[in-house]
Amino acid sequence: MSKVGMVILNYNDCETTKEYLNTIKNYKSLNKIVVVDNNSTDNSFEELKTFNSSKIEIIKTDENKGYAYGNNIGIKALDSDIDYIIISNPDITVSDKTIQRLKNDLDNNEEITLVAPVINQLGEKIKGWRLPLIKDEILSNINGYHKKIEKRLRYPEEKYTGNLTKVEVVSGCFFMIRKDVLDLIGGFDEGTFLYYEENIIGQKLKIINKKTFVDNEAEITHNLSVSVDKSFNSIKKYKILKNSQKYYFKYYLKSGVFANILRGGTYYISLGIAYVICFFKNLRRKKK
């Protein structure tokens, strides 16, 4: 019988993680849960250690090297007999039945390597999207175009018919993947600190002809915890995002010199505009 392990990454958000663990700790669909405290600067690790049991393991990284690094630590800590791995944010609402359904998808269809549910997020249903091309990444750097590119990369709703739909990328907040394939592609790419993990996993699976699906009958809720917002201001987050874009551009899109110049130029223009917007926002706050 196949076994499911889950990896949850925590950073300065133990209350959200504790609430999640209290909900899922007795789920029959889960054989092992590993929580990785990514070197939090608060008392998260001490608070979470109380959950240590035969089923739940709480570990801590020596330093915060980012999302990919922290998840890889958790993946390595899972038992060797785990067949499928769930990568999950702590700010998720999911039922035992939904996890069992995703497990059944992998059990019953060898074509499926990675499967994700439909994600309810801020009143919107997030499913899958296409891998971005070089032109998409460049245009997304132009102020006001990011949302347009994001919308264009999403598949039309009529694609999602039947129980399962093949896509290129799914949200990284919650998905289930075969452990042997995740090992084969080397887990998460630690070249990024935060962001672009989904597209990189999608590219890695595409290269070895492994398929990603959305289960249209499985749904979860992503409650959008503010742990990232608490840790980084908007300019810092934007720089981290674009550093990850630069890495993805270089190593996964194999961009040429001209494309790199365009990407860099559009990035620095958009960063300059972001600084101006931030300056006037701060100015207005001071006047109040």
N, C-alpha and C positions, 0 to 999 in steps of 0.2 A: 504493500500500500504506500502510495506516495506521501511525502512529508513536506510541510510548508513552514518556512522560517520567515520572520519579519525583521527588518532593520529600521530603526527609528533614530533620527539624528536630533539631538537637543542642543540648543545654545541659548543660555540665559532665559529659558522659557519653561521651567520645570512644572509650573502649575498646569499648563496646557498638556504637557507630557504625562503628568500624573493622572489627570482626568481621562486621558486616552487609555492609559494602562489599566485603570480601574474598569473601563468599559470592556476591553478586549482580553483581559488576562485569563478568563475562563472559557474563551472560545474554543470549541472542539476542533475547528478547522486549522488552528495554529498549533504547531508542535514546539516551536521555539521562538522567543522574542529577544532580540538584542537591542538594547538602547545604548547609543554612543553619545556620551556627553562630550561635545567638541571643545573641551577646555574652556568651559564657561567661566566668566569672571565673577559670578555670584555663587550662591550655595547650592546650585542645581544638583551637582553630583552627590553631595551629602543627603539631600532630600530624596533623590531617586534611588539611592542605595537600599532604602527600606523595602524596595520591590524585589530585591534579589531572591530567587527561588530556583527550583529545579527547571522551571520553564522560562523564567525571565532572568537575563543577565545584564547587569549594568556595568559598562566599562567607560573609561575616560581616555581621551587622547592627551599626549604630552603638550601639544600645541595645536592651535586652530589653523590648519592648512586648507580649510575650505570644505565645501559640500562633498565633492568627489572623494577627497581623502578620508573624511569621516565615515562615509558610507562604505568605502573599501575596508576600513578597519572592522566595521560591523559584519560585513560579508565574510571576512576571514575568521571571525569569531563564531560563526554558525557551525553547528555539528556537521560532520562530513557526510552523514546520511540524509541530509536535506536535499530534496529534489527541486523544489520551487522556492524562489525568494521574492518576498514582497518588499519593495522600497516604499516607505510611507513617511509623509510628514506627520508630526504629532497633532496637527489641527484638522484631523479628519474624523468624520462620522461614518462608520461602516458597520454593517451587520455581519454576524457569523455566517448567515445564509449567503450573503454576497461573496464573501471570501471562498466559501465552498463552491459556489457557482464558477468562479474564475478557475479554481483548482480543477473542476470537472472539465472545463474547456481544454486545459492542457492535457489532462488524462486521456481525453477522448479524441484529440485531434493532434497528430504529430506535426502537422503543417504549422501549428501555432508555436512561436517561440516566446513571444511577449504578448500579454493580454491586459487590457485596462478597462475599467468601467466607465460609464458616462459620469462626468463630474459636475455636480450642481455647485455653482460658484457665483455668488452675488446675483442670483436670479437668472443666471445664464447656464446653459448646458454645454460643457466643454467636452469635445470628443477628440478627433485626431486632426492632423494637418500635414501638408506636404513639406518636404525638406526644402529650405530656402536656397535659391541660387545666388550667384555672385551679385547680380543686379538687384535682387531683393534686399540683400544685406546693405548695399550701398544706398539704396533709396530709403531704407529704414532709418538711416542717419539724418535724413532731411527732416527738420522740424515739421510736425504735422502729418508726416507720411507713415509713421510707424504703425498706427492703427489701421491704415488702409492696406499696408502690406500684410499685416497679421490677418486681416479679414480675407484678403485675396488668397492666402495660402490655405485657408480652411476649406474643406470639401463641402459641396452643396448638401443640404439636408436630405435630399432624395437618395444620396448614396447610402444612407444608413437604414437599409431595409433588411429584414430577416434578423436572426439572432446575432450574427457576427459580421463585422465589416473590416476589410483589410485597409490599413492606412500606413503611412510612412513614419509618423511620429505621434506620440501621445504625451500627455502631461506627466511630469516627473513627480507630482505630489503623491501619486499612488499607482503602482502597477505591479504585476506579477510576471516573473521571467524564469525560464529554466536555468537552474544553477550551472549546469554543464556548459551552456552556451555563454552565460555571463563570464564564466571562467575562461572560456575560449577567446573571448574578445578582450580579456584583461581587465574586466570590471569597468569602473568609471575612469575616465581620463583625468588625472590629477593636474593637468596643465592649466585647468581653469580653477578659480577660487569659488565662484558662484555664477550661475546662469549658463545657458547653452548646453547643460548636461543632456537634456532630452534630444536635441538635434545631433549631438555627438553619438549617443547610443543608437539613434536612428541610422546614422551614417555607417557606424560599425556593423550593424546588423544587415544593412543593405549590401555592403561589400561582400559578405559571406552568404548572401542570398537567404537570409533568415527573415521570417515574416512577423509583422506586428498586427494585432487585431484589437478592435473595440468590441466589447460585449454590450450590445444595445439594450439588453434586458437587465444588466447589472448597474446599479447607481450608488454613488456615495456623495457626501457633501464635504466640500473643502471650505473650512470656516475662516481661512485667511488670518492666521495669527500674525501679530505685528512684531515678531522677534527680529526680523531683518530691519524693519523701520526703526526699532529701538537701538539697534547697533550701529547703523550707518545713516548719515544724512543723505539728502537726495543727490547732491553732487558726487559724493563718495560712491553711492550705489551706481550712478551713471558711469563713472569711470571703471568700476568693477565689471559692469555689463559690457562695456566696449573693449576692455582688455580681453574678455572671454570671446567677444566677436572677432577680435584680431587673431586670436589663437585658432578659432574655428576656421576663419578665412584662410589662414596659412596652411594648416595641417589637414583640413578636411575638404576645402573647396579648391585647394591647389591653385590659388589665384596668381596671376602674373603681375609684373611690375606696374603696368598702367592701372589695373584694378586696385592694387594696393595704394597707389597714389590717390585715386578717387575715394577709396574708403577712408584713408587718413584725412584727406581734405574735408570731406563732409563731416567726419567726426569732430574735428577741431572747430569747425564753424558752429556745429550744434552745441558743442561744449561752451563756446563763447556766449552763445545766446542763453544757455542755461545759467551761466554766471550772472548775466544781466538780469534775467528774470528773478533769480534768487536775491540779488542785491535790492531790487525794488520791493520785493516781498518783505524783506527784513526791514527796509526803510518804513514801509507802511505799519509794520508791527510796532516799531519804536514810536511812531507818531500816536498810536493808540495808547 
